[in-house]
Amino acid sequence: MKYCLKKPYKNIFSSRLKLRKVKRRRLLRELEKIVSDGKVRETVLKRLREFEEARASRDRVFSELCFCILTANCSAEGGLRVQEEIGKGFLKLSRSELSRRLRSLGYRYPRVRSKYIVEARKLCEDVWRIVNEEDDPAEVRRWLADNVPGIGFKEASHFLRNIGFKDLAIIDKHILRVLHRYGYIESIPKNLSRAKYLEVEKTLLKIAGELNMSLAELDLYLWYMDTGRILK
């Protein structure tokens, strides 16, 4: 027997669908408005150029990897401050020394993240090789998430964006808030499985395509929309 929605339910469904379309069009208009701001756009393009330059140095690549290990469940501002303070110490300090430095800087997880960073040193050459030789960014991300301690899909995407990769989405709370606010997702998930991550990434890829920009560029604009800042 064919199932049909009763008219009141059809009307509710139709109204919700129209509302989502209106919200989504509003997001595109808001993004276009932000892009048209010359000062914001120049800052975004400058940041993207800095990301591309980062891949020229092996030490810089490892520093960016450590930055992304540190920012998991922490603020980008805090991770950036720690990265600037510790510098080459990511490569040289013992685990105990690194833990003490992180604690002195007010970092929330000094013991476990110092452990991850010291373990990541063993993979430094492999990381350098794969980011320079592998052509498929999605495969690089998968390898990083499978092999580098403290790195999941979000952190791997963040790391790769910060060294010049442009075709992966960094799906954090700021991005999810914007997508929810404008009707692209029904609710904000507490945890993202890899399958869900890829599903949301497809949504972002569609938005980026409509605006004729990369996912890396879109992320900076969405982050600016939610926070009023352009970091990394």
Long-range contacts (C-beta under 8 A, 24 or more apart in sequence): 19-183, 20-183, 21-183, 22-183, 23-181, 23-182, 23-183, 24-182, 24-183, 24-184, 26-182, 27-178, 27-182, 27-184, 27-207, 28-207, 28-210, 28-211, 30-225, 31-207, 31-211, 31-218, 31-221, 31-222, 31-225, 32-211, 34-221, 34-224, 34-225, 35-211, 35-213, 35-221, 40-221, 40-224, 40-230, 43-230, 44-217, 44-220, 44-221, 44-224, 44-230, 47-220, 47-230, 47-232, 48-166, 48-216, 48-217, 48-220, 50-232, 51-161, 51-162, 51-163, 51-164, 51-216, 51-232, 52-164, 53-164, 54-162, 54-163, 54-164, 55-131, 55-132, 55-163, 55-164, 58-124, 58-128, 59-88, 59-91, 60-163, 61-127, 61-128, 61-131, 61-163, 62-90, 62-91, 62-120, 62-121, 62-124, 62-127, 62-128, 63-87, 63-88, 63-90, 64-159, 64-162, 64-163, 65-120, 65-127, 65-148, 65-151, 65-159, 66-90, 66-117, 66-120, 67-159, 67-162, 68-151, 68-155, 68-156, 68-158, 68-159, 68-162, 69-113, 69-116, 69-117, 69-120, 69-148, 69-149, 69-150, 69-151, 69-155, 70-107, 70-113, 71-155, 71-158, 72-150, 72-152, 72-154, 72-155, 73-108, 73-109, 74-107, 74-108, 74-109, 76-231, 76-232, 77-231, 78-106, 78-107, 78-108, 80-231, 80-232, 81-105, 82-107, 90-117, 91-121, 91-124, 94-118, 112-150, 113-150, 115-149, 116-149, 116-150, 117-150, 119-149, 120-148, 120-149, 120-150, 123-147, 123-148, 131-160, 131-163, 131-165, 137-165, 137-167, 137-168, 138-168, 140-165, 141-168, 145-194, 153-192, 153-194, 153-197, 154-192, 154-197, 161-216, 161-219, 162-232, 165-216, 166-214, 166-215, 166-216, 166-217, 167-214, 167-215, 167-216, 168-201, 168-215, 168-216, 169-200, 169-201, 169-204, 169-205, 169-215, 169-218, 169-219, 170-219, 171-197, 171-200, 171-201, 171-204, 174-222, 174-223, 174-226, 174-227, 175-204, 175-219, 175-222, 175-223, 175-226, 176-200, 177-226, 178-222, 178-225, 178-226, 179-203, 179-204
